[in-house]
Amino acid sequence: MSSDDECPELISARVPVTVLTGFLGSGKTTLLHYILSANHHMRIAVIVNEFEFGKTIEKGLTLKSSQKPDDEWLELNNGCMCCTAQTQTVKALESLMQRKGTFDLILVETSGLADPGPIASMFWQDKALCGALYLSGIVTLVDSVNIHKYLQDPDVQKEATRQILMADKVVLNKCDIASAAQQQVALACVQQINPVAEVIKSDHSRVSNLREILFIDTTRRAPELQHLHEHHHSSITAVSLEFFEAEHALAVSSPRDVDTICKELLYKGHEYGFEVVRCKAAIWCCEKGEYSLLQLQSIGDLFDVTRMEGRSVPFGCTRALVLGKKLDEEKLRSIFSKHLKSSA
């Protein structure tokens, strides 16, 4: 691309962003090669924080590229684009938003040692990004041969654990070379850390249906019913909650009530003896007689409350998934229930 005029313009509708993470050697680069070269009929913009990756892509796929002082953009024949940014991810996204182009998805790849939480939560903190983009979800690649070793290594255990813990979906990779026993151990490791993430097996980072991992849309879907029970694994537990009355709709009276719920979950947890590390909830709100469905999502000590599209849960039914340490279901239930009012 010789100039910005050659880039088509982004549409005004909010574009989903999926964060791709995974420990060193998990297969992220291989997956990106596959995404950027596959004939998937999707326009995908990829932002990679590791500058050397751009040289690999350019050499492997013989792509033309533009030279810029802070990043490098590559345009592919299948409609995808790739940016290898040395600057912060926010700046790379702002640069992309200023360009001309329509995209079905933006994929942000973290480095092999990065915690994906701060990158994911920036879509709730940056007002310019919030207006044009929304977090679709987090995908974590896991090396089924070596993950058990990484999780036992004190030098890298924290990073590998956080990447799995933050995931909405986990791609258990290298199943072609991992023995059945290794795959079983790897799956157990993943479920111990994040018992509610969907696990998809793959080899050579190939997933038969790319949409299955790229378009998660966790901010617009309610917690799944199959998780409506408590999971106990290692130091992390997952608790699923449902609030429903057959004869009356349960709803908060204002989005501010959802803010209060989340602040109590995140900032007063020590008073209850627990720590929340991730929360996703669909909560009905009745404000001035009008009902709407709100999405609550938190990562670490940051949270976001937005209106959800459609009715992904029954009218008047609130559902929540909470991941954390030393969670107490009754205490969690009380935090939500005291703000949910019954209406005829």
QUIZIKA-V375747 format. One record per residue. N is the residue number from 1. PSI is psi in degrees with one decimal (999 if undefined). OMEGA is omega in whole degrees, 0 to 359 (* if undefined). Layout:
((N:PSI:OMEGA) (N:PSI:OMEGA))
This chain:
((1:121.3:184) (2:-23.6:180) (3:167.2:179) (4:-20.9:180) (5:-19.1:181) (6:-5.2:180) (7:123.7:178) (8:158.9:189) (9:141.0:177) (10:138.6:178) (11:163.1:185) (12:-24.6:180) (13:149.9:181) (14:136.4:183) (15:133.6:178) (16:143.9:177) (17:126.0:175) (18:131.5:179) (19:126.2:179) (20:124.2:181) (21:173.4:181) (22:147.4:184) (23:162.2:180) (24:129.2:177) (25:7.8:183) (26:-20.5:179) (27:16.4:181) (28:-46.0:180) (29:-41.0:178) (30:-41.5:178) (31:-41.1:180) (32:-39.9:174) (33:-44.8:182) (34:-45.6:181) (35:-42.7:185) (36:-13.5:181) (37:-15.6:185) (38:151.3:177) (39:74.9:187) (40:-1.2:177) (41:32.6:176) (42:144.1:173) (43:113.4:184) (44:129.5:173) (45:128.0:183) (46:129.5:176) (47:122.5:183) (48:132.2:184) (49:-6.7:182) (50:111.5:189) (51:-36.9:184) (52:-21.2:181) (53:-35.3:181) (54:-39.2:179) (55:-37.3:179) (56:-45.8:179) (57:-46.1:184) (58:-40.3:180) (59:-42.2:185) (60:-30.0:184) (61:3.6:180) (62:57.3:181) (63:149.6:171) (64:151.9:181) (65:160.8:175) (66:143.5:180) (67:122.6:179) (68:155.2:185) (69:-27.9:186) (70:-12.4:179) (71:176.4:181) (72:123.2:181) (73:133.3:179) (74:132.7:180) (75:132.5:185) (76:160.0:181) (77:-23.4:183) (78:11.5:177) (79:-4.5:179) (80:162.5:174) (81:153.8:178) (82:131.9:176) (83:125.8:175) (84:99.6:191) (85:132.3:171) (86:-17.9:180) (87:-179.4:181) (88:153.7:182) (89:-38.2:180) (90:-43.4:180) (91:-38.3:178) (92:-39.7:179) (93:-41.1:177) (94:-39.1:177) (95:-42.3:179) (96:-41.3:181) (97:-28.2:179) (98:-16.6:179) (99:171.1:179) (100:126.2:179) (101:147.8:173) (102:135.8:181) (103:143.4:174) (104:-27.2:186) (105:147.1:169) (106:128.0:181) (107:121.7:180) (108:117.8:180) (109:129.7:177) (110:167.1:174) (111:164.6:185) (112:-15.3:181) (113:8.1:187) (114:150.4:170) (115:118.8:183) (116:-13.1:183) (117:-54.8:181) (118:-35.7:178) (119:-43.2:180) (120:-41.2:185) (121:-12.3:181) (122:-20.8:178) (123:-9.9:175) (124:-17.1:187) (125:-32.7:183) (126:113.1:186) (127:-37.2:180) (128:-41.5:179) (129:-39.4:181) (130:-32.2:182) (131:-23.0:185) (132:-22.6:186) (133:159.1:171) (134:149.7:181) (135:117.9:177) (136:-39.7:179) (137:-178.2:183) (138:128.8:177) (139:129.4:179) (140:124.4:173) (141:138.2:181) (142:130.7:175) (143:105.6:185) (144:-17.9:179) (145:-39.0:191) (146:-4.9:186) (147:-37.1:180) (148:-39.7:179) (149:-43.1:180) (150:-39.4:183) (151:-12.5:176) (152:-9.5:183) (153:115.3:183) (154:-21.3:181) (155:-26.9:185) (156:0.3:184) (157:-42.9:183) (158:-47.3:182) (159:-46.5:181) (160:-37.9:180) (161:-45.4:182) (162:-37.8:181) (163:-39.0:178) (164:-41.1:183) (165:-35.6:183) (166:-8.6:189) (167:140.5:166) (168:-34.3:175) (169:143.0:179) (170:128.1:174) (171:109.2:179) (172:99.6:191) (173:169.4:179) (174:30.7:179) (175:-13.9:178) (176:-26.3:181) (177:-10.3:178) (178:137.2:177) (179:167.4:178) (180:-38.2:179) (181:-42.0:179) (182:-40.2:178) (183:-39.6:179) (184:-41.9:178) (185:-44.2:180) (186:-43.4:179) (187:-41.1:178) (188:-40.2:178) (189:-45.2:180) (190:-45.4:183) (191:-27.3:175) (192:-36.7:182) (193:-44.0:183) (194:88.0:186) (195:-6.5:184) (196:-7.1:180) (197:140.2:175) (198:135.1:181) (199:128.5:179) (200:125.3:180) (201:147.3:180) (202:163.9:169) (203:144.9:185) (204:30.6:179) (205:26.1:180) (206:125.9:174) (207:126.2:187) (208:-37.0:179) (209:100.3:183) (210:-34.5:180) (211:-26.5:182) (212:-32.4:181) (213:-22.1:185) (214:-38.0:183) (215:78.9:183) (216:-44.4:178) (217:44.7:182) (218:-24.8:181) (219:-8.0:182) (220:10.7:178) (221:148.6:180) (222:158.1:174) (223:141.6:184) (224:145.9:183) (225:-29.6:185) (226:-10.8:180) (227:12.8:184) (228:58.7:171) (229:170.0:185) (230:136.2:178) (231:137.1:176) (232:114.2:178) (233:124.8:176) (234:-141.9:182) (235:-9.5:181) (236:131.7:175) (237:156.9:176) (238:127.5:181) (239:128.8:177) (240:135.9:183) (241:144.5:173) (242:136.0:179) (243:117.2:186) (244:137.0:173) (245:130.2:186) (246:-35.1:187) (247:-18.6:184) (248:142.9:176) (249:135.6:176) (250:130.1:183) (251:152.9:170) (252:161.4:183) (253:-8.3:182) (254:151.7:174) (255:-24.0:178) (256:-29.4:177) (257:-36.3:178) (258:-38.6:174) (259:-44.0:181) (260:-42.0:177) (261:-47.6:184) (262:-38.8:178) (263:-37.4:179) (264:-39.2:178) (265:-44.3:189) (266:-38.7:189) (267:-12.0:179) (268:9.8:181) (269:-34.6:181) (270:-28.0:178) (271:-27.3:179) (272:-8.5:178) (273:16.9:179) (274:169.1:178) (275:124.5:178) (276:126.0:179) (277:-20.9:178) (278:140.5:178) (279:137.7:173) (280:130.2:182) (281:147.8:171) (282:118.9:189) (283:127.6:177) (284:142.5:180) (285:133.7:176) (286:102.7:183) (287:116.3:182) (288:38.9:177) (289:-2.8:181) (290:129.1:181) (291:140.1:174) (292:160.3:182) (293:126.8:182) (294:144.2:176) (295:124.2:173) (296:129.5:177) (297:135.4:179) (298:147.8:172) (299:117.9:184) (300:-130.7:180) (301:15.1:178) (302:146.7:180) (303:164.7:182) (304:141.4:177) (305:119.6:180) (306:161.9:176) (307:137.7:180) (308:151.0:178) (309:136.0:178) (310:-173.5:179) (311:85.5:185) (312:-6.3:173) (313:159.6:179) (314:149.4:180) (315:129.8:178) (316:7.1:181) (317:126.2:177) (318:133.2:177) (319:146.1:181) (320:144.2:170) (321:127.3:182) (322:127.1:175) (323:137.4:179) (324:-164.0:182) (325:135.4:177) (326:38.6:182) (327:141.6:177) (328:114.1:186) (329:-41.9:182) (330:-40.0:178) (331:-41.1:176) (332:-43.1:181) (333:-38.3:181) (334:-34.7:180) (335:-42.6:179) (336:-48.1:191) (337:-30.6:182) (338:-13.0:178) (339:-6.2:180) (340:118.5:183) (341:144.9:181) (342:138.4:178) (343:147.2:182) (344:999:*))
